Amino acid sequence: MNLMVVAVILFLLAGLLAVLKARSTSKGDSLSFDRREPLFSPAERSFLGILEQALNSKYRILGKVRLGDLVKPAKGLSNSKRVSGLNKVNQKHIDFVVCSATDLAVVGVVELDDQSHGREDRAERDVFVDHTLGCAGIPIARFSAKKGYQIQEVRTKLAEAFKLSISVPVTSSSSAHDSVQPMSVSEPSPVPATAVALPETKEASPNCEKCGAVMVRRQAKKGPHAGKFFWACSTFPKCRQAVAISEV
């Protein structure tokens, strides 16, 4: 009987020591993290500026959205297939999601395809994404990454892919004959944070001379340049290059 009591006590002590050891190990092995690279690549950030100009205020653009936030496994699947489907969609992200500005309902998906999409693994990923979105009834528009874009071409493709009616008023100051001239160094550069996006014409946006990104058309709202038009780098605030547009 005494041996039985001793055995129970030893068993309890061994369990207590194991719990204490596990707690001390977890404290010593605390997780640490590093900051990732910027959310958008330079090409993606530039194209975001193009999308913002191509769409009007009825729509909002969200970036780097998890595919699993847009779709879910259909009803009737077995548990194993459901788990497998969730794992696949939760591991993939979409470049841009166009939403209704009123309720943020998903209107469509935009993917920017660079040279990496020619790889076999990326091609398989694209096929899976297209199939998944197609099953869920979410339209997708794919654009090839390049240095310059025609705003009207992007707008037309989005309207066709998403069945949208995008009306953008054109002002007389938004003439396709606007010329681009370097801004004087002595003049304070307009701050894009206080500017508003203007309706774009069919002219191609110029590329930034400093970083090569696509520039977006803006109108200064405050300061000595209030009311004037200018080209601003779409990667602002990383690049603050601005070019004045002379009025004709």
QUIHUBEL-V653995 format. One record per residue. N is the residue number from 1. RES is the residue in one small letter. PSI is psi in radians with two decimals (* if undefined). OMEGA is omega in whole degrees, -180 to 180 (* if undefined). NEAR is the number of other C-alpha atoms within 12 Angstrom. Layout:
n=N res=RES psi=PSI omega=OMEGA near=NEAR
n=N res=RES psi=PSI omega=OMEGA near=NEAR
This chain:
n=1 res=m psi=-0.74 omega=178 near=7
n=2 res=n psi=-0.66 omega=179 near=8
n=3 res=l psi=-0.65 omega=179 near=9
n=4 res=m psi=-0.73 omega=179 near=10
n=5 res=v psi=-0.77 omega=179 near=11
n=6 res=v psi=-0.71 omega=-180 near=12
n=7 res=a psi=-0.73 omega=179 near=13
n=8 res=v psi=-0.75 omega=180 near=14
n=9 res=i psi=-0.77 omega=179 near=14
n=10 res=l psi=-0.67 omega=179 near=14
n=11 res=f psi=-0.76 omega=180 near=14
n=12 res=l psi=-0.70 omega=178 near=14
n=13 res=l psi=-0.71 omega=179 near=14
n=14 res=a psi=-0.72 omega=178 near=14
n=15 res=g psi=-0.71 omega=179 near=14
n=16 res=l psi=-0.73 omega=178 near=14
n=17 res=l psi=-0.66 omega=180 near=14
n=18 res=a psi=-0.71 omega=179 near=14
n=19 res=v psi=-0.78 omega=179 near=14
n=20 res=l psi=-0.69 omega=179 near=14
n=21 res=k psi=-0.69 omega=179 near=14
n=22 res=a psi=-0.70 omega=179 near=14
n=23 res=r psi=-0.73 omega=-180 near=14
n=24 res=s psi=-0.61 omega=179 near=13
n=25 res=t psi=-0.72 omega=-179 near=13
n=26 res=s psi=-0.61 omega=178 near=12
n=27 res=k psi=-0.64 omega=-179 near=11
n=28 res=g psi=-0.44 omega=-178 near=11
n=29 res=d psi=0.78 omega=-180 near=10
n=30 res=s psi=2.53 omega=-178 near=10
n=31 res=l psi=2.60 omega=175 near=9
n=32 res=s psi=2.72 omega=-174 near=7
n=33 res=f psi=2.72 omega=175 near=6
n=34 res=d psi=2.67 omega=177 near=6
n=35 res=r psi=2.42 omega=176 near=7
n=36 res=r psi=3.03 omega=174 near=8
n=37 res=e psi=2.93 omega=178 near=8
n=38 res=p psi=2.60 omega=-176 near=13
n=39 res=l psi=-0.69 omega=180 near=19
n=40 res=f psi=2.52 omega=170 near=24
n=41 res=s psi=2.85 omega=178 near=22
n=42 res=p psi=-0.69 omega=180 near=29
n=43 res=a psi=-0.71 omega=180 near=33
n=44 res=e psi=-0.69 omega=180 near=32
n=45 res=r psi=-0.70 omega=178 near=33
n=46 res=s psi=-0.76 omega=-178 near=36
n=47 res=f psi=-0.50 omega=175 near=43
n=48 res=l psi=-0.70 omega=177 near=41
n=49 res=g psi=-0.63 omega=178 near=37
n=50 res=i psi=-0.78 omega=180 near=46
n=51 res=l psi=-0.68 omega=180 near=45
n=52 res=e psi=-0.58 omega=178 near=35
n=53 res=q psi=-0.57 omega=-177 near=39
n=54 res=a psi=-0.50 omega=-178 near=41
n=55 res=l psi=2.65 omega=179 near=38
n=56 res=n psi=-3.00 omega=-173 near=28
n=57 res=s psi=-0.08 omega=178 near=23
n=58 res=k psi=-0.20 omega=-173 near=22
n=59 res=y psi=2.66 omega=174 near=30
n=60 res=r psi=2.65 omega=-177 near=27
n=61 res=i psi=2.16 omega=176 near=33
n=62 res=l psi=2.53 omega=-177 near=31
n=63 res=g psi=2.65 omega=177 near=28
n=64 res=k psi=0.95 omega=180 near=28
n=65 res=v psi=2.36 omega=179 near=27
n=66 res=r psi=2.35 omega=-180 near=24
n=67 res=l psi=-0.59 omega=179 near=33
n=68 res=g psi=-0.25 omega=175 near=24
n=69 res=d psi=-0.20 omega=-179 near=19
n=70 res=l psi=-0.55 omega=-176 near=34
n=71 res=v psi=2.86 omega=176 near=29
n=72 res=k psi=2.75 omega=179 near=24
n=73 res=p psi=2.46 omega=-179 near=27
n=74 res=a psi=2.75 omega=179 near=16
n=75 res=k psi=2.62 omega=177 near=10
n=76 res=g psi=-0.13 omega=179 near=9
n=77 res=l psi=2.67 omega=175 near=14
n=78 res=s psi=2.85 omega=-179 near=12
n=79 res=n psi=-0.70 omega=-179 near=13
n=80 res=s psi=-0.75 omega=179 near=12
n=81 res=k psi=-0.61 omega=179 near=16
n=82 res=r psi=-0.78 omega=179 near=17
n=83 res=v psi=-0.73 omega=179 near=17
n=84 res=s psi=-0.73 omega=179 near=16
n=85 res=g psi=-0.74 omega=178 near=25
n=86 res=l psi=-0.74 omega=180 near=24
n=87 res=n psi=-0.69 omega=-178 near=18
n=88 res=k psi=-0.82 omega=-176 near=22
n=89 res=v psi=-0.47 omega=-180 near=28
n=90 res=n psi=-0.23 omega=-180 near=21
n=91 res=q psi=0.02 omega=-177 near=18
n=92 res=k psi=2.58 omega=-179 near=24
n=93 res=h psi=2.64 omega=179 near=27
n=94 res=i psi=2.50 omega=-179 near=37
n=95 res=d psi=-0.99 omega=-177 near=35
n=96 res=f psi=2.49 omega=175 near=37
n=97 res=v psi=2.15 omega=178 near=39
n=98 res=v psi=2.20 omega=-177 near=41
n=99 res=c psi=2.75 omega=172 near=29
n=100 res=s psi=2.35 omega=-178 near=21
n=101 res=a psi=-0.39 omega=-176 near=18
n=102 res=t psi=-0.80 omega=-177 near=12
n=103 res=d psi=0.09 omega=-179 near=12
n=104 res=l psi=0.45 omega=173 near=16
n=105 res=a psi=2.46 omega=-177 near=19
n=106 res=v psi=2.19 omega=178 near=29
n=107 res=v psi=-0.70 omega=-180 near=33
n=108 res=g psi=3.03 omega=-178 near=37
n=109 res=v psi=2.46 omega=177 near=40
n=110 res=v psi=2.23 omega=177 near=40
n=111 res=e psi=2.33 omega=177 near=33
n=112 res=l psi=1.98 omega=-175 near=34
n=113 res=d psi=1.99 omega=174 near=25
n=114 res=d psi=-2.92 omega=-176 near=22
n=115 res=q psi=-0.43 omega=-178 near=15
n=116 res=s psi=-0.38 omega=-179 near=16
n=117 res=h psi=-0.10 omega=175 near=20
n=118 res=g psi=-0.23 omega=178 near=15
n=119 res=r psi=2.69 omega=-177 near=13
n=120 res=e psi=-0.75 omega=-178 near=12
n=121 res=d psi=-0.66 omega=179 near=12
n=122 res=r psi=-0.63 omega=178 near=17
n=123 res=a psi=-0.73 omega=178 near=17
n=124 res=e psi=-0.69 omega=178 near=15
n=125 res=r psi=-0.76 omega=-179 near=24
n=126 res=d psi=-0.70 omega=179 near=29
n=127 res=v psi=-0.75 omega=180 near=17
n=128 res=f psi=-0.77 omega=-180 near=20
n=129 res=v psi=-0.80 omega=180 near=36
n=130 res=d psi=-0.75 omega=180 near=27
n=131 res=h psi=-0.75 omega=-178 near=18
n=132 res=t psi=-0.82 omega=180 near=29
n=133 res=l psi=-0.64 omega=178 near=30
n=134 res=g psi=-0.72 omega=178 near=19
n=135 res=c psi=-0.62 omega=-178 near=17
n=136 res=a psi=-0.06 omega=179 near=21
n=137 res=g psi=0.47 omega=179 near=17
n=138 res=i psi=2.03 omega=-179 near=27
n=139 res=p psi=2.64 omega=180 near=31
n=140 res=i psi=2.44 omega=176 near=35
n=141 res=a psi=2.21 omega=-180 near=34
n=142 res=r psi=2.38 omega=178 near=27
n=143 res=f psi=2.46 omega=176 near=31
n=144 res=s psi=2.35 omega=180 near=21
n=145 res=a psi=2.29 omega=177 near=26
n=146 res=k psi=3.04 omega=-174 near=21
n=147 res=k psi=-0.59 omega=-177 near=23
n=148 res=g psi=2.67 omega=-179 near=26
n=149 res=y psi=2.57 omega=170 near=33
n=150 res=q psi=2.03 omega=-176 near=27
n=151 res=i psi=-0.75 omega=-177 near=33
n=152 res=q psi=-0.62 omega=178 near=26
n=153 res=e psi=-0.73 omega=178 near=23
n=154 res=v psi=-0.77 omega=-179 near=33
n=155 res=r psi=-0.75 omega=-179 near=32
n=156 res=t psi=-0.75 omega=-179 near=23
n=157 res=k psi=-0.70 omega=178 near=26
n=158 res=l psi=-0.74 omega=-180 near=35
n=159 res=a psi=-0.70 omega=-180 near=26
n=160 res=e psi=-0.74 omega=-177 near=17
n=161 res=a psi=-0.68 omega=-175 near=22
n=162 res=f psi=0.04 omega=-179 near=28
n=163 res=k psi=0.90 omega=-178 near=17
n=164 res=l psi=2.76 omega=171 near=23
n=165 res=s psi=1.69 omega=-175 near=18
n=166 res=i psi=1.87 omega=178 near=23
n=167 res=s psi=2.10 omega=-180 near=19
n=168 res=v psi=1.95 omega=180 near=24
n=169 res=p psi=2.46 omega=179 near=17
n=170 res=v psi=2.19 omega=180 near=15
n=171 res=t psi=2.81 omega=-179 near=12
n=172 res=s psi=-0.45 omega=-179 near=15
n=173 res=s psi=-0.21 omega=-180 near=25
n=174 res=s psi=0.79 omega=-177 near=28
n=175 res=s psi=2.54 omega=178 near=21
n=176 res=a psi=-0.15 omega=-180 near=21
n=177 res=h psi=0.09 omega=177 near=16
n=178 res=d psi=2.35 omega=179 near=25
n=179 res=s psi=2.73 omega=-179 near=22
n=180 res=v psi=2.22 omega=180 near=26
n=181 res=q psi=2.57 omega=178 near=17
n=182 res=p psi=2.47 omega=179 near=20
n=183 res=m psi=2.44 omega=-180 near=21
n=184 res=s psi=2.41 omega=-179 near=13
n=185 res=v psi=-0.54 omega=-177 near=12
n=186 res=s psi=-0.31 omega=180 near=7
n=187 res=e psi=2.36 omega=178 near=14
n=188 res=p psi=2.33 omega=-179 near=19
n=189 res=s psi=2.44 omega=176 near=30
n=190 res=p psi=2.59 omega=-179 near=36
n=191 res=v psi=2.00 omega=-178 near=30
n=192 res=p psi=-0.43 omega=-178 near=34
n=193 res=a psi=-0.39 omega=-180 near=20
n=194 res=t psi=0.26 omega=-178 near=18
n=195 res=a psi=2.86 omega=178 near=25
n=196 res=v psi=2.59 omega=179 near=26
n=197 res=a psi=2.47 omega=-180 near=31
n=198 res=l psi=2.75 omega=173 near=35
n=199 res=p psi=2.41 omega=-175 near=34
n=200 res=e psi=2.59 omega=176 near=41
n=201 res=t psi=-3.00 omega=-177 near=30
n=202 res=k psi=-0.09 omega=-180 near=23
n=203 res=e psi=2.63 omega=179 near=22
n=204 res=a psi=2.45 omega=177 near=26
n=205 res=s psi=2.44 omega=179 near=38
n=206 res=p psi=2.86 omega=176 near=34
n=207 res=n psi=2.58 omega=-180 near=29
n=208 res=c psi=2.31 omega=-180 near=29
n=209 res=e psi=-0.40 omega=-178 near=19
n=210 res=k psi=-0.84 omega=-174 near=20
n=211 res=c psi=-0.18 omega=178 near=23
n=212 res=g psi=-0.03 omega=-180 near=23
n=213 res=a psi=2.79 omega=178 near=36
n=214 res=v psi=2.42 omega=178 near=39
n=215 res=m psi=2.67 omega=-180 near=44
n=216 res=v psi=2.58 omega=-177 near=48
n=217 res=r psi=2.26 omega=-179 near=43
n=218 res=r psi=2.87 omega=173 near=37
n=219 res=q psi=2.18 omega=180 near=32
n=220 res=a psi=2.37 omega=-179 near=29
n=221 res=k psi=-0.44 omega=-176 near=21
n=222 res=k psi=2.96 omega=175 near=19
n=223 res=g psi=-3.03 omega=-177 near=17
n=224 res=p psi=-0.31 omega=-179 near=13
n=225 res=h psi=0.28 omega=-178 near=23
n=226 res=a psi=2.29 omega=179 near=20
n=227 res=g psi=-0.19 omega=-179 near=21
n=228 res=k psi=2.67 omega=-180 near=27
n=229 res=f psi=2.60 omega=179 near=39
n=230 res=f psi=2.82 omega=174 near=40
n=231 res=w psi=2.29 omega=178 near=45
n=232 res=a psi=2.49 omega=-180 near=47
n=233 res=c psi=2.35 omega=-177 near=40
n=234 res=s psi=-0.16 omega=180 near=41
n=235 res=t psi=0.14 omega=178 near=35
n=236 res=f psi=2.39 omega=10 near=27
n=237 res=p psi=0.05 omega=180 near=14
n=238 res=k psi=-0.73 omega=175 near=19
n=239 res=c psi=2.23 omega=-175 near=23
n=240 res=r psi=0.39 omega=-180 near=25
n=241 res=q psi=2.33 omega=178 near=33
n=242 res=a psi=2.47 omega=-179 near=40
n=243 res=v psi=2.20 omega=-179 near=36
n=244 res=a psi=2.61 omega=175 near=32
n=245 res=i psi=2.03 omega=-178 near=33
n=246 res=s psi=2.47 omega=-180 near=19
n=247 res=e psi=2.34 omega=-178 near=18
n=248 res=v psi=* omega=* near=13
